Amino acid sequence: MNKKRLLIVDDDSRNIFAMVNTLRAKSFECVSCLSAEEALKILSSDEIIDAVLIDMMMPEMDGYEAIPLIKKISSRKSLFIVAVTAQAMPGDKEKCLDAGADDYISKPVDVDKLLIVLSKI
């Protein structure tokens, strides 16, 4: 079985560091970037990505704006996208799913819950 390759998009490098180290320990390959704009460049290339974990609250372009743009990339229409956000109020999950995310996880990230979400890819 091939390792699944994840793109982690977060404007806070500490979050990326923690997520990458946790997921690599669970046998995932990880690519990361600090902005939605950079994520769109990566996803517009031929880079193999099985899923995206995207922070929903970033400066310049947030996840709510980025997810529909990712889904417009013809080779990424069915890409599995997980919204990652500190917003855990009622309705926030629905807002993320309405933006086009396939699933949602709140910060601080519960690793067991994240692994359940990633088992869908």
N, CA, C and O of each residue as an XYZ file, in Angstrom:
484
protein
N       0.847     -1.194      0.000
C       0.000      0.000      0.000
C       0.883      1.244      0.000
O       1.828      1.348      0.781
N       0.565      2.174     -0.878
C       1.327      3.417     -0.944
C       0.929      4.352      0.179
O      -0.223      4.386      0.611
N       1.913      5.110      0.642
C       1.609      6.137      1.649
C       0.758      7.204      1.004
O       0.974      7.572     -0.151
N      -0.213      7.702      1.755
C      -1.040      8.798      1.262
C      -0.259     10.099      1.423
O       0.431     10.306      2.421
N      -0.379     10.961      0.433
C       0.369     12.221      0.410
C      -0.589     13.376      0.678
O      -1.562     13.580     -0.048
N      -0.294     14.119      1.726
C      -1.158     15.204      2.171
C      -0.519     16.567      1.928
O       0.691     16.731      2.080
N      -1.337     17.534      1.553
C      -0.911     18.923      1.488
C      -1.519     19.627      2.693
O      -2.739     19.654      2.855
N      -0.665     20.196      3.535
C      -1.109     20.914      4.723
C      -0.924     22.403      4.463
O       0.179     22.865      4.171
N      -2.026     23.147      4.574
C      -2.017     24.579      4.285
C      -2.408     25.327      5.556
O      -3.535     25.207      6.036
N      -1.468     26.097      6.092
C      -1.722     26.855      7.325
C      -0.763     28.024      7.363
O       0.406     27.873      7.008
N      -1.233     29.192      7.788
C      -0.373     30.367      7.840
C       0.515     30.384      9.076
O       1.356     31.273      9.209
N       0.352     29.431      9.976
C       1.167     29.352     11.192
C       2.100     28.150     11.081
O       1.653     27.003     11.101
N       3.385     28.419     10.964
C       4.365     27.342     10.771
C       4.402     26.374     11.956
O       4.787     25.216     11.793
N       4.010     26.830     13.136
C       3.976     25.923     14.301
C       2.903     24.860     14.124
O       3.101     23.701     14.488
N       1.769     25.257     13.565
C       0.711     24.276     13.292
C       1.165     23.262     12.251
O       0.913     22.065     12.386
N       1.840     23.753     11.208
C       2.358     22.856     10.177
C       3.354     21.880     10.792
O       3.273     20.676     10.551
N       4.285     22.389     11.580
C       5.303     21.554     12.215
C       4.653     20.428     13.021
O       5.032     19.265     12.885
N       3.685     20.772     13.848
C       3.026     19.776     14.691
C       2.268     18.754     13.843
O       2.347     17.552     14.095
N       1.538     19.233     12.845
C       0.744     18.336     12.010
C       1.627     17.411     11.184
O       1.362     16.212     11.095
N       2.680     17.964     10.579
C       3.581     17.159      9.759
C       4.244     16.066     10.598
O       4.287     14.905     10.191
N       4.748     16.433     11.742
C       5.424     15.432     12.572
C       4.462     14.353     13.063
O       4.821     13.176     13.115
N       3.273     14.739     13.414
C       2.271     13.767     13.857
C       1.875     12.835     12.717
O       1.807     11.620     12.901
N       1.617     13.396     11.551
C       1.149     12.582     10.431
C       2.249     11.710      9.840
O       1.982     10.587      9.412
N       3.469     12.204      9.812
C       4.573     11.365      9.333
C       4.760     10.155     10.238
O       5.080      9.062      9.771
N       4.559     10.360     11.538
C       4.657      9.250     12.489
C       3.563      8.212     12.237
O       3.694      7.057     12.641
N       2.495      8.624     11.576
C       1.384      7.724     11.246
C       1.466      7.261      9.794
O       0.478      6.787      9.233
N       2.642      7.400      9.188
C       2.945      6.893      7.841
C       2.306      7.666      6.690
O       2.041      7.094      5.632
N       2.062      8.944      6.885
C       1.621      9.799      5.787
C       2.831     10.567      5.259
O       3.753     10.883      6.011
N       2.817     10.861      3.968
C       3.796     11.786      3.403
C       3.152     13.161      3.442
O       1.952     13.292      3.204
N       3.940     14.185      3.741
C       3.378     15.530      3.886
C       4.146     16.557      3.066
O       5.376     16.555      3.013
N       3.383     17.425      2.436
C       3.881     18.609      1.761
C       3.144     19.746      2.458
O       1.987     19.585      2.847
N       3.799     20.891      2.621
C       3.115     21.979      3.310
C       3.398     23.314      2.645
O       4.360     23.476      1.895
N       2.525     24.263      2.948
C       2.730     25.635      2.498
C       2.001     26.570      3.451
O       1.134     26.149      4.217
N       2.368     27.850      3.391
C       1.889     28.848      4.348
C       0.742     29.721      3.838
O       0.284     30.614      4.550
N       0.273     29.473      2.611
C      -0.817     30.305      2.086
C      -1.667     29.520      1.096
O      -1.223     28.536      0.503
N      -2.896     29.983      0.938
C      -3.798     29.368     -0.031
C      -3.290     29.597     -1.451
O      -3.445     28.736     -2.317
N      -2.687     30.753     -1.686
C      -2.149     31.042     -3.012
C      -1.074     30.023     -3.386
O      -1.052     29.518     -4.508
N      -0.189     29.728     -2.444
C       0.864     28.737     -2.689
C       0.248     27.350     -2.888
O       0.715     26.583     -3.729
N      -0.780     27.029     -2.131
C      -1.470     25.742     -2.284
C      -2.049     25.611     -3.691
O      -1.947     24.552     -4.311
N      -2.650     26.677     -4.190
C      -3.219     26.637     -5.539
C      -2.141     26.390     -6.585
O      -2.382     25.683     -7.564
N      -0.951     26.964     -6.391
C       0.159     26.719     -7.330
C       0.566     25.249     -7.299
O       0.761     24.626     -8.343
N       0.692     24.702     -6.087
C       1.070     23.287     -5.944
C       0.011     22.399     -6.593
O       0.336     21.456     -7.313
N      -1.248     22.709     -6.333
C      -2.334     21.867     -6.840
C      -2.568     22.048     -8.332
O      -3.223     21.214     -8.957
N      -2.047     23.123     -8.913
C      -2.137     23.325    -10.357
C      -1.032     22.573    -11.091
O      -1.037     22.497    -12.320
N      -0.098     22.027    -10.345
C       0.999     21.261    -10.932
C       0.618     19.779    -10.989
O      -0.510     19.399    -10.677
N       1.577     18.961    -11.390
C       1.346     17.513    -11.461
C       1.691     16.806    -10.156
O       1.722     15.576    -10.103
N       1.951     17.576     -9.108
C       2.301     17.009     -7.805
C       1.203     16.033     -7.350
O       0.016     16.349     -7.427
N       1.606     14.865     -6.882
C       0.635     13.884     -6.392
C       0.211     14.280     -4.980
O       1.031     14.343     -4.065
N      -1.069     14.541     -4.824
C      -1.661     14.912     -3.532
C      -2.956     14.109     -3.391
O      -3.819     14.147     -4.267
N      -3.079     13.383     -2.275
C      -4.276     12.576     -2.040
C      -5.342     13.326     -1.246
O      -6.531     13.024     -1.355
N      -4.916     14.300     -0.451
C      -5.872     15.077      0.353
C      -5.217     16.387      0.776
O      -3.993     16.513      0.809
N      -6.071     17.358      1.098
C      -5.610     18.668      1.569
C      -6.211     18.922      2.943
O      -7.406     18.722      3.160
N      -5.363     19.368      3.871
C      -5.815     19.860      5.173
C      -5.598     21.361      5.121
O      -4.458     21.825      5.076
N      -6.681     22.122      5.127
C      -6.554     23.566      4.934
C      -7.143     24.340      6.105
O      -8.276     24.114      6.528
N      -6.329     25.264      6.611
C      -6.772     26.190      7.657
C      -7.808     27.115      7.030
O      -7.592     27.657      5.945
N      -8.909     27.289      7.701
C      -9.977     28.107      7.137
C      -9.789     29.597      7.383
O     -10.385     30.410      6.677
N      -8.972     29.978      8.370
C      -8.785     31.382      8.709
C      -7.339     31.798      8.436
O      -6.473     31.670      9.301
N      -7.092     32.295      7.227
C      -5.766     32.764      6.850
C      -5.890     34.153      6.247
O      -6.934     34.496      5.691
N      -4.827     34.963      6.350
C      -4.871     36.300      5.730
C      -4.848     36.180      4.204
O      -4.500     35.131      3.662
N      -5.208     37.225      3.543
C      -5.236     37.329      2.090
C      -6.306     36.435      1.487
O      -7.329     36.940      1.024
N      -6.103     35.111      1.478
C      -7.129     34.204      0.969
C      -7.357     33.118      2.010
O      -6.432     32.390      2.371
N      -8.582     33.012      2.487
C      -8.858     31.987      3.499
C      -9.360     30.705      2.834
O      -9.535     30.642      1.617
N      -9.583     29.701      3.653
C     -10.034     28.417      3.136
C     -11.382     28.483      2.442
O     -11.634     27.747      1.488
N     -12.257     29.374      2.926
C     -13.580     29.511      2.313
C     -13.482     29.977      0.864
O     -14.288     29.581      0.023
N     -12.493     30.817      0.580
C     -12.255     31.274     -0.791
C     -11.480     30.238     -1.587
O     -11.747     30.033     -2.771
N     -10.517     29.581     -0.937
C      -9.603     28.683     -1.635
C     -10.248     27.370     -2.068
O      -9.971     26.871     -3.159
N     -11.105     26.812     -1.218
C     -11.658     25.486     -1.538
C     -12.402     25.475     -2.880
O     -12.160     24.576     -3.686
N     -13.298     26.436     -3.154
C     -13.953     26.417     -4.474
C     -12.951     26.555     -5.628
O     -13.154     25.975     -6.695
N     -11.874     27.318     -5.418
C     -10.853     27.470     -6.464
C     -10.093     26.159     -6.674
O      -9.751     25.809     -7.804
N      -9.834     25.445     -5.593
C      -9.174     24.134     -5.709
C     -10.071     23.190     -6.512
O      -9.600     22.490     -7.409
N     -11.349     23.176     -6.189
C     -12.290     22.265     -6.858
C     -12.481     22.619     -8.335
O     -12.940     21.784     -9.114
N     -12.131     23.858     -8.730
C     -12.231     24.257    -10.137
C     -11.062     23.743    -10.972
O     -11.137     23.735    -12.201
N      -9.982     23.313    -10.318
C      -8.836     22.753    -11.048
C      -9.278     21.382    -11.559
O      -9.615     20.499    -10.769
N      -9.275     21.208    -12.874
C      -9.883     20.001    -13.460
C      -9.330     18.701    -12.888
O     -10.086     17.749    -12.695
N      -8.048     18.640    -12.616
C      -7.461     17.402    -12.084
C      -7.693     17.236    -10.586
O      -7.309     16.215    -10.017
N      -8.316     18.224     -9.935
C      -8.520     18.191     -8.482
C      -9.991     18.226     -8.073
O     -10.299     18.395     -6.894
N     -10.894     18.070     -9.029
C     -12.332     18.162     -8.731
C     -12.768     17.226     -7.607
O     -13.625     17.585     -6.800
N     -12.184     16.032     -7.551
C     -12.600     15.050     -6.545
C     -11.591     14.927     -5.397
O     -11.657     13.983     -4.611
N     -10.666     15.873     -5.302
C      -9.666     15.853     -4.225
C     -10.352     15.979     -2.867
O     -11.246     16.805     -2.686
N      -9.923     15.152     -1.919
C     -10.492     15.149     -0.570
C      -9.911     16.336      0.197
O      -8.695     16.442      0.354
N     -10.780     17.227      0.674
C     -10.341     18.441      1.372
C     -10.939     18.452      2.771
O     -12.146     18.303      2.961
N     -10.048     18.636      3.748
C     -10.462     18.713      5.144
C     -10.261     20.141      5.635
O      -9.152     20.674      5.594
N     -11.340     20.750      6.095
C     -11.271     22.082      6.690
C     -10.748     21.928      8.117
O     -11.265     21.129      8.898
N      -9.719     22.704      8.444
C      -9.151     22.684      9.792
C      -9.311     24.089     10.357
O      -8.800     25.053      9.789
N     -10.027     24.204     11.484
C     -10.297     25.541     11.981
C     -10.463     25.592     13.488
O     -10.900     24.631     14.122
N     -10.106     26.724     14.037
C     -10.327     26.966     15.463
C     -11.779     27.359     15.704
O     -12.234     27.415     16.846
N     -12.493     27.627     14.634
C     -13.910     27.973     14.737
C     -14.699     26.701     15.022
O     -14.850     25.854     14.142
N     -15.194     26.565     16.225
C     -15.926     25.352     16.590
C     -17.307     25.690     17.131
O     -17.833     24.991     17.997
N     -17.879     26.745     16.626
C     -19.206     27.178     17.052
C     -20.267     26.442     16.223
O     -19.977     25.954     15.131
N     -21.478     26.367     16.738
C     -22.549     25.756     15.954
C     -22.660     26.431     14.588
O     -22.655     27.658     14.492
N     -22.758     25.631     13.550
C     -22.871     26.159     12.194
C     -21.554     26.256     11.458
O     -21.548     26.357     10.231
N     -20.423     26.227     12.174
C     -19.131     26.363     11.494
C     -18.822     25.162     10.606
O     -18.297     25.326      9.504
N     -19.144     23.960     11.074
C     -18.913     22.768     10.258
C     -19.708     22.872      8.959
O     -19.178     22.611      7.879
N     -20.969     23.249      9.067
C     -21.818     23.371      7.888
C     -21.276     24.418      6.924
O     -21.319     24.233      5.708
N     -20.764     25.520      7.473
C     -20.189     26.579      6.636
C     -18.989     26.048      5.846
O     -18.829     26.357      4.666
N     -18.149     25.245      6.510
C     -16.988     24.648      5.837
C     -17.430     23.675      4.746
O     -16.884     23.683      3.643
N     -18.414     22.845      5.056
C     -18.909     21.876      4.081
C     -19.587     22.591      2.912
O     -19.467     22.160      1.765
N     -20.293     23.676      3.199
C     -20.929     24.465      2.136
C     -19.891     25.089      1.205
O     -20.156     25.292      0.020
N     -18.713     25.391      1.744
C     -17.633     25.966      0.927
C     -17.009     24.914      0.015
O     -16.256     25.248     -0.900
N     -17.325     23.633      0.267
C     -16.807     22.569     -0.591
C     -15.895     21.578      0.108
O     -15.427     20.627     -0.519
N     -15.632     21.778      1.395
C     -14.802     20.817      2.131
C     -15.536     19.484      2.217
O     -16.765     19.444      2.280
N     -14.779     18.405      2.218
C     -15.364     17.070      2.329
C     -15.529     16.647      3.785
O     -16.354     15.790      4.102
N     -14.742     17.254      4.660
C     -14.859     16.977      6.088
C     -14.291     18.158      6.847
O     -13.797     19.117      6.254
N     -14.366     18.077      8.171
C     -14.045     19.211      9.036
C     -13.432     18.677     10.320
O     -13.865     17.654     10.852
N     -12.424     19.377     10.809
C     -11.866     19.060     12.120
C     -11.489     20.372     12.803
O     -10.981     21.293     12.164
N     -11.742     20.445     14.097
C     -11.459     21.684     14.817
C     -10.105     21.616     15.513
O      -9.580     20.545     15.817
N      -9.562     22.813     15.752
C      -8.309     22.949     16.508
C      -8.652     23.148     17.973
O      -9.699     23.727     18.264
N      -7.839     22.706     18.900
C      -6.656     21.886     18.648
C      -7.068     20.535     18.083
O      -8.078     19.955     18.482
N      -6.265     20.050     17.150
C      -6.605     18.839     16.418
C      -6.464     17.614     17.321
O      -5.426     17.388     17.943
N      -7.532     16.842     17.370
C      -7.534     15.545     18.049
C      -7.009     14.536     17.025
O      -7.669     14.275     16.019
N      -5.833     13.971     17.276
C      -5.174     13.094     16.306
C      -6.044     11.886     15.966
O      -6.120     11.490     14.804
N      -6.691     11.307     16.953
C      -7.544     10.148     16.680
C      -8.689     10.510     15.741
O      -9.010      9.746     14.830
N      -9.304     11.669     15.957
C     -10.385     12.116     15.069
C      -9.840     12.398     13.670
O     -10.475     12.062     12.670
N      -8.661     13.017     13.607
C      -8.059     13.308     12.309
C      -7.787     12.021     11.536
O      -8.043     11.951     10.334
N      -7.274     11.013     12.215
C      -6.990      9.742     11.545
C      -8.260      9.078     11.029
O      -8.244      8.438      9.978
N      -9.358      9.229     11.763
C     -10.647      8.701     11.283
C     -11.061      9.434     10.000
O     -11.504      8.812      9.034
N     -10.911     10.753     10.006
C     -11.241     11.552      8.817
C     -10.355     11.124      7.641
O     -10.848     10.942      6.528
N      -9.056     10.964      7.885
C      -8.125     10.613      6.814
C      -8.279      9.176      6.338
O      -7.784      8.829      5.266
N      -8.946      8.346      7.102
C      -9.173      6.962      6.664
C     -10.130      6.923      5.467
O     -10.268      5.885      4.821
N     -10.784      8.033      5.173
C     -11.733      8.116      4.056
C     -11.045      8.308      2.711
O     -11.682      8.185      1.664
N      -9.754      8.609      2.733
C      -9.071      8.842      1.440
C      -8.469      7.560      0.900
O      -7.860      7.565     -0.170
